[in-house]
């Protein structure tokens, strides 16, 4: 198999994975919107907020309204930000609109607005994270920010989204004449953001452990032996004593930190230990390790195919 064919195969694989993420993400977002938020007159801002008003005012299909609102921005974006992102956005918006109209027929699971805003925010956040993993969008305020930044590159994206969402939620409050709708919607938006963070960063936050000790070699070996965790030696200098020291840096799961501390203090009761949070850890033994294994296996299969057919 030639290099060109191999490259094309990899691109096809990447596209298929993106489409799986995009489809699942849109379906999950639609459940949060159609099953939880819409029946309780709630929204997370964006075009879904406008579509909610149209749904109750004119009894228009929510999915159709979302698609219609996005069309002018698709045309503008096509000329300003390139066709690749626009095509994915069109696919994402179409899928979201389709799934919303489909799941709209499902009976409401709860009439409790608090439960609805919690579960709606969680579902939409999780779904949107999958869409973002596919390097796509579902139109709406995301598309507006891309267009705005095409005109003003240094404009803060977060500021645009916040302003647009606040205006749309404000319109929902005015239309339904209930301030609590705005308050519940704010909870949904917060939970949506948290779910995106969880999907991208994980919930198993790791810990960074710094150990300063004269017996660093013994401590490092024991940590490796008992926990199968490596450590990195960092040359440091004690400014108070003006002496050179070796500082061990270890990364471990939360349930391993206590054991690391115990190992260090048992070997050296005078060990100086600092423990801090590591927001994300990527590498062998942590997140991303399995991705490299899969990537290696796939590359190996490509090489085997190349040998076979050449």
N, C-alpha and C positions, 0 to 999 in steps of 0.2 A: 504494500500500500504506500503510495507516494505521500510526501509531506503535505501537499495541498489537500489531498483527500482526508488525511488525518486531522488537519486543521478544521476542515469543514465538518467532520464528525464531532469534534469537540464543540464547535459552535452550535450544532444541532442539539447536542446533549445539554448545553447551557441554556438554549432557548426552551427546551422541553421542561427543564427544571423550573425555569422562570414562570412558564405557563401554569405549572402545577401549583406553585406558590401563589400566583396571581388568582387562579380560579378558587382555590381553597380560601384565600384571604377575603375575596369578594363575597363568597358564600357566608363566611362567618360574620363579616360586617353586616350583611343583609339580615341575618338572624337578629343581631343586636338592634338594628334599626327597625325592622318590620314587626318583630315579635315583642320587643320590650319598650322601645322609645315611642314609636309612632302611636300605638294604642293609648298611651298615657300623655300625649301631646308634648313630649320631650324631644330634644335634639342636642347634637353636639356642635351646633353652628354649621357653617359652610352651606353648601347648596341643599343639603338635606333639611336644614332649618327652614329655608324658603319653600322647599317642596312640602314640608309639613303643613305650612299655612295654606298652600294651594290645595292640598288634600282635603282639609277641613272646610275651606271656603268654597271651592268649586267642585269638590269630589273628583279631582283629577288623579290619575294614577301617579303615585309618588315616583316610581322608576322612570316614567315617561317625562315627568317634569325635570328630574335631575339630568337626564340625557339632553333634553331641549335647552336647558340653561347652559350646558357645557359647550354646545355646538359653536357659538360665536368665538369662544376662547380657544377651541381647537383650531379654528381657522387662523386666528391671530398668532397662536403659538407655533403653528406650522412654519410660518415665515420668520419667526423670531428665535425659536430655540431648537429647531431641527426636527426632522420627521421621525427619528428613532423613538424619542421620548413621547412624541405626540401619538404615534401609532400604539404604543403600549398604554398610554392614557386612554385612548379611544376604546381599546380592548377592555381595560379595567373598568371604565365607566359603563360600558355596555353590559358587562358581566354583572356589575353591582346593580344596575337598573333592572336587569332580568331577574336576578335572585330576590330583590326587594318585592317586585310584583308577584313573584312565585310564593314567597314566604308570608306575604300579606294575608294569604288565605288561611294561614294557621291560626287557630283560636288564641286569644290573648292568654298568656301564662299567669300573669298577675296584674291586678289593678292597683297594687300598692306602688305609688310613685317612687318611694325610696328604694324598694327592691328593683324596680324597673330601671332606675338610673344607675344603680350599682352593676347589675348584670349587663345592661346595655353598654355601659362604658367599657366593661371588661371584654365583652365579645367584639366590640368595634375596635378597641385598642389592639387586641390579639390579631384580628383580621388585617388591620392596617399595617401592622408590623410585617406580616407575611407578604403583603403587597409591596412594601418598601424593600424587603429582601429580594424581590423580583426586579428591583430597579425600575419600578413602575409607579403609577399613581392612579387615583380614581377621579381625577379632574378636580373641580371645585376650587377651594382656596389654595390647594397645592399648585394647581395650574396658574392661578393668578399670581402667586409668588414667583414662579419661574418667569412669567412674562414681565413682571415688575422689575425683576433683577436684570432682565435683558436690557431694559431701558436705563436702570440705575443699579449697576453691579454692587455698589457698596451699601445698598439698602438692607437693613436687617430683616431677614425672613420671618423671624418670630414676631416682630412688631406688626408686620402685615397680617399674619394669621390671627393674632390676638385682636386687632382692630376690627377685622372683618367678622370674626366670630362673635365679638361683643355686640356689634351692630345687629347681626342676624338674631341672636338670642334676645336682644332688646325688642326686636320686632315681634318675636314669638310671645314675649311677656305682654306687649301692648295688645296684640291680636286676641290672645286668650284671656286677657285681663286678670292674670294671676302671677303675682311676683314669685311665688314658690316654684313656678315652672323654670324661671331663670336660676334659682338657687339649686334646684335638682339637676338642671342641665350643667351647671358649673361642676357638680360632683362627677357627672359622667365624663366631662372633659378632662378632669384631673385623673380619674381612673384610667381613661384611655391613654393618657401620656405615660402613666406608670406601667401599664401593660406593654407598651412599646419598649420601654426601658428594660423590662424583665425579659422580653423575647430576645433583645439584642445583647444584653449584658448577663442574663441568667440570674437565678435566685441563689445559687450556691456561691455567695461572695467568699473569696479566699482571704487569708490573713498573711501579712508580711511580718516576719519575726527577725529582729536584729539582735544578735548576741555578741557582746564584747567580753572576751575572756582570754586569759593566758593559755588556757587548755582548749583552744579552738579546734585543734586537730582531733582530739579525743571526742569532743562534743559532736563534730561533724560526722565522724565515723559511726557514732552511736545512733544519731538521727537517721542516717542512711540504713543502718542495720535494722532498727526497730520499726521505722516508718516508711522505708524505701523512698525517702525524700532527699534530693541532693541539696547542697548549699553552695553559696558563692562567697569566697573570701575577698573582702574589700580592705585595702590598706587605709588606715585612718590614723589620726594623730590627736592625742589628748591634749588640748590646749592648756588645761590647768596644770597638768603634770609635765607637759612638754615631752611626752614619750610616744614613740610609734606603737601602734596597736593593730591587731587584725580583727576585723568585724565580720561575723558570719551573717549572711542574708539568706533566710529560708522562707519559702512560700508553702503554705499548707492549707488544708480545709479547716473549717472552724473547729471540728471535733478533734483535730490533730494538734492544735495549738497548746492545749494544756499539757499534752504529753511532751512536746518540744521543750516547754518551760521546765517540766519536771526533770527531763534528761539533763538539761543545762545546769540546773541548780544542784542536782545530785553529784555531778562531776566537779562543779566549781560553785561553791556556795556564794562566792563573791561576784559571780557573773552578772553583768549589767544587761538587762533585756528590755527591748522596746517592741511592742506589738501594735500594729496598725492595720487598717482595712486596705485591701487591694480591690479596687473597683472591678477589674477584669484581669484574668490571667489566661494567656494564650500560649500553648506550647505542650511539650511532652508531659504526659501525666495530668494535663488539665484540658480545658476547653480547646477544641480545634485539633487535638491529637488524632481523633477518629477520622476527621476530614482529610488529613494528610495520608492516612492509611488507605482510605477509599480512593483518593486521588492517585496514590502510587499504584494501587491495584488496577485502576482503570488505565493508567499510562502503560503498565506492564502488558495488559491485554492488547492495547493498541500496537505495542512493539511486536508482540507475538503474531498479530494479524499481518503486520508489515513484513515480517520474516517469511510467513506462510505464503503470501501472495506475490512476493517479489522474486 
